[in-house]
Amino acid sequence: MIVEDHPVLAFDIQDLVTEAGAQSIGPALDLDTGMDLARNEKIDAALLDIDIAGEFVWPVAEELRRNNVPMIFISAQCETREFPIHFRDHRCIDKPVIRSQVIESLAGTFGG
């Protein structure tokens, strides 16, 4: 699942996921859509921007956490690490995104 509010980046990440041989859900360009997907879709892993149109993605991340969905954050805010404590150990990929980092992170999530 992809949650990213910048359409160009969202669809670029979607293309990358597809090129890596996975099927993407989304992208969700806003929190409501992200929450709807998190609640109603079978999700194996999630790529989440932290700041979605000025709001934090934490409610979506909480829903995914309740369902034991592995998450990778993609954000310009990785360095601040002012995350809720239970998300601080999750991988965070700095923007601008380097394609190889996303592929390696996804592969690591699935033990590949």
C-alpha positions in Angstrom: 0.0 0.0 0.0 1.2 3.5 -0.8 0.2 6.7 1.0 1.8 9.8 -0.5 0.1 13.2 -1.1 2.3 14.3 -4.1 0.8 12.6 -7.1 4.0 12.5 -9.2 6.0 10.8 -6.4 3.0 8.5 -5.5 2.8 7.2 -9.1 6.6 6.9 -9.4 6.6 4.8 -6.2 3.7 2.8 -7.6 5.7 2.1 -10.8 8.7 1.1 -8.8 6.7 -1.4 -6.7 5.2 -2.9 -9.9 8.6 -3.1 -11.6 9.9 -4.9 -8.5 7.2 -7.6 -9.2 4.7 -6.6 -6.5 1.2 -5.4 -6.8 0.4 -2.0 -5.3 -2.7 -0.9 -3.5 -3.3 2.8 -3.9 -1.7 5.2 -4.0 -3.8 7.0 -1.4 -3.3 10.7 -1.9 -5.0 11.7 1.4 -5.4 10.3 4.9 -9.1 9.3 4.4 -8.3 7.2 1.4 -5.3 5.7 3.2 -7.4 4.8 6.2 -10.1 3.3 4.0 -7.5 1.1 2.3 -5.9 0.2 5.6 -9.2 -1.0 7.0 -10.6 -2.7 3.9 -7.7 -4.2 1.9 -5.4 -7.2 2.4 -2.0 -5.4 2.7 1.3 -7.2 2.9 3.4 -4.0 3.4 3.0 -0.2 3.3 5.1 2.7 2.1 4.0 5.8 4.0 4.9 9.4 3.7 4.8 11.0 7.1 3.3 14.4 6.2 0.1 14.0 4.1 -1.1 17.5 3.2 0.0 19.0 6.5 -1.3 16.1 8.7 0.7 13.2 10.1 0.1 9.7 8.8 0.1 8.2 12.3 -3.7 7.2 12.3 -3.2 5.1 9.2 0.1 3.7 10.6 -1.8 2.8 13.8 -4.4 0.9 11.8 -1.7 -1.0 9.9 0.1 -1.7 13.2 -3.0 -3.2 14.7 -3.1 -5.6 11.7 0.6 -6.4 11.9 1.4 -4.8 8.5 5.1 -4.0 8.0 5.7 -0.3 7.2 8.4 1.7 5.7 8.2 5.5 5.9 9.3 7.7 3.0 9.7 11.3 4.1 11.8 14.5 4.2 11.3 14.2 8.0 13.4 11.1 8.6 16.1 12.9 10.4 13.9 14.5 13.0 12.7 11.1 14.2 10.0 12.8 16.2 7.9 9.7 15.6 5.5 8.1 18.1 7.7 5.8 20.1 6.4 2.6 18.6 7.3 3.8 15.1 10.9 4.9 15.8 12.4 1.5 14.9 10.7 1.4 11.5 12.8 2.1 8.4 12.6 5.6 7.0 13.8 6.5 3.5 14.8 10.1 3.0 13.3 12.1 0.2 14.3 12.5 -2.5 13.7 8.8 -2.9 16.5 6.7 -4.3 14.8 3.8 -6.2 17.4 1.2 -4.9 16.6 2.1 -1.3 12.9 1.4 -1.8 13.6 -2.0 -3.5 16.1 -3.0 -0.8 13.7 -2.0 2.0 10.9 -3.9 0.4 13.1 -7.0 -0.1 14.2 -6.7 3.5 10.6 -6.6 4.7 10.0 -9.9 2.9 13.3 -11.5 3.7 14.5 -11.3 0.1 
